[in-house]
Amino acid sequence: MEVWLAGAHESEAIAGLLCEFRDWWGYGEPTDAEMAARVERVMGGGESEFLLAGERDRPAGVCQLRYRFGVWLGTPDCWLEDLFVREAARGRGHGRALLRAAVARARERGCRRIELDVNEANPGALALYQNFGFSAWVDGASGRNLLMRLRL
């Protein structure tokens, strides 16, 4: 098993894995075609990248990283958007390898922070992130920070 930075020629494999992730959560959207178009758009934008894990001819896992400059640290921030490993490949280290590579990529790009969100209904993912040292944080001096969202 290896982990690599995905190239544009691998957009179909990435979209397929993200569609499996969609199905795993029981979501009905986006459609397969919409996902493929969105992956291609993200890959062409320069501010995001995908990592793949598994065998080069059949990846079993994917991770999306997004970057933006942050004013508080004066460096790029990295947002780990998605990390998914195909059910049949779980328990073989793909998730750990993807996360290790994601942290390394963020460091290579000069990031001093990598953030993500994880659903408490996904205890395997939560444990993976906690084992790497990720934690929810509370700043006692200024109150509790929460991940919040407004869908438009």
C-alpha positions as CSV (number, residue, x, y, z in Angstrom):
1,M,0.0,0.0,0.0
2,E,1.2,3.5,-0.9
3,V,0.0,7.0,-0.6
4,W,0.4,9.6,-3.4
5,L,-0.6,13.0,-4.5
6,A,-3.3,12.5,-7.1
7,G,-2.9,13.7,-10.6
8,A,-5.6,15.1,-12.9
9,H,-5.8,11.7,-14.7
10,E,-7.1,10.2,-11.4
11,S,-10.2,12.4,-11.1
12,E,-12.5,9.5,-12.0
13,A,-11.0,7.3,-9.2
14,I,-11.4,10.2,-6.7
15,A,-15.0,10.9,-7.7
16,G,-15.8,7.2,-7.4
17,L,-14.4,7.0,-3.8
18,L,-16.2,10.2,-2.8
19,C,-19.4,8.7,-4.2
20,E,-18.8,5.6,-2.0
21,F,-18.4,8.0,0.9
22,R,-21.7,9.7,0.0
23,D,-23.4,6.3,-0.1
24,W,-21.8,5.2,3.2
25,W,-23.4,8.2,4.9
26,G,-26.7,7.5,3.1
27,Y,-26.8,10.8,1.2
28,G,-28.6,11.1,-2.1
29,E,-26.6,14.0,-3.5
30,P,-24.6,14.9,-5.4
31,T,-25.1,12.6,-8.3
32,D,-22.2,10.6,-9.7
33,A,-21.9,13.0,-12.6
34,E,-22.1,16.1,-10.4
35,M,-19.4,14.6,-8.1
36,A,-17.1,14.0,-11.1
37,A,-17.5,17.5,-12.4
38,R,-16.9,18.9,-8.9
39,V,-13.7,16.9,-8.4
40,E,-12.4,18.1,-11.8
41,R,-13.2,21.7,-10.8
42,V,-11.4,21.4,-7.4
43,M,-8.4,19.8,-9.0
44,G,-8.1,22.6,-11.5
45,G,-8.3,25.4,-8.9
46,G,-4.9,25.1,-7.3
47,E,-6.0,25.6,-3.8
48,S,-7.0,22.0,-3.1
49,E,-5.5,18.6,-3.7
50,F,-6.3,15.0,-3.2
51,L,-4.2,12.2,-1.8
52,L,-4.9,8.6,-2.7
53,A,-4.0,5.4,-0.9
54,G,-3.9,1.8,-1.9
55,E,-2.6,0.3,-5.1
56,R,-1.9,2.6,-8.0
57,D,-4.4,0.8,-10.3
58,R,-7.1,0.6,-7.6
59,P,-7.0,3.2,-4.9
60,A,-8.8,2.3,-1.7
61,G,-8.8,5.6,0.1
62,V,-8.9,9.3,-0.6
63,C,-8.3,12.5,1.3
64,Q,-9.0,16.1,0.2
65,L,-7.0,19.0,1.5
66,R,-7.9,22.7,1.0
67,Y,-5.5,25.6,1.6
68,R,-6.0,29.3,2.3
69,F,-3.9,32.0,3.8
70,G,-4.7,32.7,7.5
71,V,-4.2,36.2,8.9
72,W,-3.8,35.0,12.5
73,L,-0.7,32.8,11.9
74,G,0.5,34.5,8.8
75,T,0.8,31.2,7.0
76,P,-1.5,29.0,5.0
77,D,-4.1,27.0,6.9
78,C,-5.0,23.5,5.8
79,W,-8.6,22.1,6.0
80,L,-8.9,18.3,5.8
81,E,-12.2,18.2,3.9
82,D,-12.7,14.5,3.5
83,L,-10.9,11.3,4.4
84,F,-12.5,8.0,3.3
85,V,-11.4,4.5,3.1
86,R,-13.4,1.8,1.2
87,E,-15.1,-0.6,3.7
88,A,-13.2,-3.6,2.3
89,A,-9.9,-1.9,2.9
90,R,-10.5,-0.7,6.5
91,G,-8.2,-1.9,9.3
92,R,-5.2,-2.1,7.0
93,G,-3.6,1.3,7.8
94,H,-5.0,3.2,4.8
95,G,-6.6,5.9,7.0
96,R,-3.5,6.3,9.2
97,A,-1.3,6.5,6.1
98,L,-3.6,9.1,4.5
99,L,-3.6,11.2,7.6
100,R,0.1,11.0,8.0
101,A,0.6,12.1,4.4
102,A,-2.0,14.9,4.9
103,V,-0.1,16.3,7.8
104,A,3.2,16.1,5.9
105,R,1.6,17.9,2.8
106,A,0.3,20.7,5.1
107,R,3.8,21.1,6.6
108,E,5.4,21.1,3.1
109,R,3.1,23.9,2.0
110,G,4.1,25.9,5.1
111,C,0.9,25.4,7.1
112,R,1.0,25.8,10.9
113,R,-2.5,24.5,11.4
114,I,-4.6,21.7,10.0
115,E,-8.3,21.5,10.9
116,L,-11.2,19.3,10.2
117,D,-14.6,18.3,11.4
118,V,-15.7,14.9,12.3
119,N,-19.1,13.5,13.2
120,E,-19.5,11.9,16.6
121,A,-21.5,9.1,14.8
122,N,-18.2,8.0,13.2
123,P,-16.2,6.7,16.2
124,G,-13.5,5.1,14.0
125,A,-12.7,8.4,12.4
126,L,-12.9,10.3,15.7
127,A,-10.4,7.8,17.2
128,L,-8.1,8.1,14.3
129,Y,-7.9,11.8,14.6
130,Q,-7.5,11.7,18.3
131,N,-4.7,9.2,18.1
132,F,-2.9,11.7,15.8
133,G,-3.2,14.4,18.4
134,F,-6.2,16.3,16.9
135,S,-8.6,17.6,19.6
136,A,-11.5,19.9,20.0
137,W,-10.3,22.8,21.9
138,V,-11.8,25.2,24.4
139,D,-10.1,28.5,25.1
140,G,-11.0,29.2,28.7
141,A,-10.1,32.8,28.4
142,S,-12.5,33.7,25.6
143,G,-15.2,31.0,25.7
144,R,-15.9,27.8,23.9
145,N,-15.1,27.6,20.1
146,L,-17.6,25.6,18.1
147,L,-17.6,24.5,14.5
148,M,-20.8,26.2,13.1
149,R,-22.4,26.1,9.7
150,L,-25.1,28.0,7.8
151,R,-26.3,26.3,4.7
152,L,-27.4,28.8,2.0
